[in-house]
Amino acid sequence: MNTSLLSFNEGVIALERFLQQSQEEFEQLEIISGYQAIKPAKVSAYIRTQRELATSRRIHIYKSAVITLYGLLEVYIKGLVSNYIQHLNSVSPNFESLPESIKNNHTSLSLELIKLAEEDSYHGSMTSAQIIGNLFSCHFPDKNFKVNSEAFVYKIQNVRTNRITELLKKISINNYEQALIETTGFGPYYRALPVHSPNGISALFRENIDDLVTRRNEISHGVEATEILSPAILLTKAAFLKAFCNGLYEVVNNNAGEFELAYSQPKKLGKPIKVINNSIVCLNVRAVRLKVGEVFLAETELSYSPVQRGKIEEIQVDNQPCSDFYSRKQQDVAIRTNFKAKERYTYYVISKAF
């Protein structure tokens, strides 16, 4: 799942850099053009030409940015959902243990993908024989089953807010808005907004995601745009999408943690002695292996996010860092993690004692 997020963030950061440079260039041209001193004829001609070119360049930058932003969003959503299904597949002891919505949608979506795989226009990664084989593997009480994750995302286009909501429901992630607001990826962005719509957070999604889809469709179908957004405004669109996608990753990642808590046999570490800066969890443990990079879970008892899932980023014992820890006796240990930790949470690690 993290690979999709890294690719998305890299793409948005590159686009933001381009838009910032374009905005600065336009602003500098306005300053030069407004200079009232007498200019040499060649300089005046150059400025006039640049101003004429600026209009067409604004249109080109606008179209390129909209197409790029939408492409990044669609690829990210597909990758996130597909990787999430594959991860649950690897953790689940059998097909029947998967979330209900995945089980209920798998057969019909797989049959649809089989038909598409037989068409010349199909550009997916599977053959119809592979899809059928995976489908049959899910109907036997065997660990070696394989879900057709591509079936859930292959036909996803025009990724509007309602499409994202429908797709998340198909993998048993419902009412994700509240959980999104509480994430470290989206929460700070949302709380920093000067105005919140009286129609709720879904209105914010429509203003940004649905508007982007509409603009992308206009460009793709050759429809003349009614409004050309400046690089500065496009940067605000990019900032929203970056916050939204990073927050959505946390929501999906936490749902994966909830599934792991039930089926990965995590080692219970218990309540912390204390938590420092919402990131350092101090615990008293015994006969448990802790290793930097391992999955670290927190059971929260929050209805919108029952489990927080992250990684062990650092371990300290007696104020000394270590990458791999084990003690047969009771031992105080400090763990730095990448989610917002609380003292009331109960903590787990997915590892095995020696």
N, C-alpha and C positions, 0 to 999 in steps of 0.2 A: 504493500500500500504506500509506503514511504517513497518508492521510486516515482510514482505518479506525481506526488506532491513536489519532489525535488525538480522534476522536469518542468512542471507548471511554474514554479517560482523562478527558475532560471529564465524562462521565456518572458514572464512579466517584467522582471528586472531589466532585461535587455530592451524591451519595448519602452519602459519608463525612461531609461537613459536616452533613447532616441527622441522621445517626445519632449523631454526637458531641454535637450539641445535645440530642437526645432523651435520651441517656444522662445528660448533665449535669442535665437537668430532673428525671429520675427520682431521681437521687441527692440533689438539693436537696429534693425532696418528702419523701424518707425522713428527712433531717436535721430538717426542720420538724416532721414528724409525731412524731419522737422527743423533741421538746422537752417537758420535764416541767412547765414553769411553767404557771400557770393562764392559759388563753386566753379572750378574749371569746367569747361564744357564737357570734357570726357568723363569727369566724375559725375556730373549731373545726368549724362546719358546712361551711365552705368546704374545709377540709383533708380532711374526711371524704368530701365529694363528689369531690374531686380524686383521692383514693385509689381510690374506686370506679371512676372513669373511667380511671384508670391501667391497669387490667387490660385493658380493651377497647382502649385506645390501644396497649398493648404488642403485642397481637395484630394490630392494623391496621398498625403499623410493621413488624412481622415479615413479614407477608404482602406489603406494598408493597416492602420491601427485597429479599426473595427473588425476586419477579417482576421487579423492576428489574435485579438482578444477572444473573439468567439471560438476560433480554432483551438486555442489553448484551453478554454473552458470545456468544450465538448470532449476533447481527448482526455482531459483530466477526469471528468465525471465518469466516463466509460472505464478508464483505467482503475479508478478508485473502487467502483462497484465490482468490477471483474476480479480485482485482486482480493477484495474482501471475501467474496464467495470462495475463491481458491484457498484463502487462509482458513476459513471455517471448515472447508472440505478436509484440509490437512489435520485439523484438530479433532474433528468429530469421529467418534468410534464407528458410526454407521450413518446411512442416509436418513434414517428415521429420527435421529437426534438433531438434525438441522432445524433451524427456525421454520415455523409453519409456512410462512409466505414463500420461502425458497422452495420447499417441497411442493406446495400447491401450484406454483407457476412453472416448475421445471419441465414437466412433460409437455405442456402445450407450447411453451416457448422453444423447446428442443425440436418438436415436430415442425414448427414453422421454420426453424433454421435449416432443417433437413431439406425442405423445399427450396429455400433460397440457395443452399449450397449446390444445387443441381443446375442453377441458372448461370449463364455466361457472365452476367454482370456481378456475380458474387466475388468479393475481394476479401473475404475473411480468412482465417488461418486453419480451418478444419475441413476435412472431407466429410461427405455424408456418412461414410462408413464409420469414421471416428465418432461422429455425433451419435449414431445409433448404438455403437459399442458402449459409449459412456452412459447413454440412457438405460441400457439393459443392466449395466453394472450397479445402478442405483436401486435395483429391485431385488437384490440378493443381500442377505445379512452378512456382509463382508466389509472389512475395513478398507479393502482396495477398491473403493468405488470412486467415480470421478464425475463431478457435476459439470455440465456444459455452461460454464460461466459466460461464454461468448453469446449464448442465446439470450441472456438478459439485457445485453447492451448493443447488439449488432445493429438493430434498426433505429437506434436512438438518433433523432435529428431534431433541429429546432429546439434546443434545450432551454425551454422557457421554465419559469418557476413551477408551473403545474406538472411539467414533465419530470423535473427533478424530484418533486414530491411523490409522484406515482412510482418512479423507479426505486426510490428509497423504501416505499411501502412493500414493493415486491421482494425486498430482502429483509423485511420485518423491522425497519427503522421508521417509526411513526412519530409525528409531532416533534420534529427535531428542532423547531425554532427556539424553544426555551433553552434547550441544551446548547445550542449554538451561541446564544447570548452569553452563556457562562464560560465559554472557552477562552483561552488566552490568545487565540488567533483572531477571533472576531469580536469578543467582548469589549476590549479597550477601544477599538474602532467605533463600535456602536455607541458606547457611552460618551465618546468625544464629539459626536455629532451635535451641532448647535440646536437642531430641531428634530423631534421625533414625530412621525406621522400619527395622527389620531386613529388611522386605520390599521395601526400595528406594524410589526416588522415585515409582514408579507408585502405591504405597500412599498417598502424600501427595496425588497427583492424585485418587484415588478418594475420599479423605476430604473433599475440598473440592468438586471438580467434580461427581462422581457424587451426593454428598449434596445438593448444590444442586439438581440435576435432580430427584431424588426429592421434595424439599420443594416444588419448583415444581409438580410433577405433583399432589401432594396438594392444594395450594391450588387449582389449576385445576379439579380434579374434585370439589371440595367435601368432600374427606376431612378429618376433624378431625385436626389436627396432634397428634402424640404429645409433641412438645417445642416450646415457643416460645423461640426464641433471643433473648437480650437484645441491645440495640443494641451493647454492647461486644463480644459474640461475633460479631455480624454484621460489625463493623468488621474483625475478624481474617479473615473470609471475603473481604471486599472487598480487603484487603491482599494476600492470596494471589492473587486473580484479577488484580489490577493487576500484580503481579510476573510471574505466568505469561504474561499476554498481551503485556507489554512484552518479555519474554524470547523468546516465540514469534515476535514480529515480527522480532527480530534473527536468529533461526534462518532464517526464510523469506527475509529480506532478504539474508543471506549466501549462501543458495542462488541467489538471483537474481544476486548478484555472480559466483558461479562460472560461471553461464551467460553473463554479460556478458564475462567473461574470455576465453571461447572464441569469442564471436560479435560482440562490439562493437568489435573492433580497438583495444583500449586501448593507450596509449603506455606502454611500460615505463620506469620511473624507476630501477629497480634497488634495491640494498641501501642502507640509510641510513648516513650518517656516524655518527649517534647518534640515540637516541630519548629525549626528556625527559618524565618523568611519565606514561609510557604514552599520551601524547596528542599530543605535538609531534614530528613526524618531520623530521629535518634531512637534506637530500639535496643532492647536487651534480648539477645538470641542465644540459642544453643543447638548444636548439632545440625547446622544448616550451612550449605555452601552459598556464598554470595560472590557474584562475578560481575565486573563492569560490562555493561551491554546486555545483561539479562533483562527479561520482561519483569516489570515491577507493577503490581496491582494494588489498588486501594478500594475497599468496599465502603461506599459512602452513605448508603441508605437514602439517597436523594432520588425522588421519583423520576425526574427527567434524565438522570445520569447515575444509575446505581453503582457503576464501577468506573474508576479512572485507570487508564492504562498508559504506562510509560516505560522508560528504561532506567536502569541503574547507571548513572553518569559518573559517579565517583563514590568511593568507599574510604572511610577513615576509621582507624582503630587507634585509640590513645593519641589522637591528633596526628597520626601518621597515615599518609595515603597508601592504599594497596589496591591492586586490581583483582585479586582473587583471595577470598577470605573463608576460613573454616576454623571453628573452635569446638572442642567436645564439651567444654564447660560454659557456664553462663558468661556472656561477654557483651559489653556495651559497644554498639557500632553506629556510625553515622552514615546515612545514605543520601546522596544528592540525586534528585530525580528531576524530570522535565515536565511534570504536571503540578498543579496547584495543590499542595499537600495540606492536610488539616489534622489537628490532634484527635479529633473525634473519629477519624477513619480507622479501619482495620486493614492491615497491610499483608501482602502475600508476595512471594517470588516464585517464578517458574524455574525451579532447579531441583536437583536431587541431593540428599545428604550422602556423604561418603559411607 
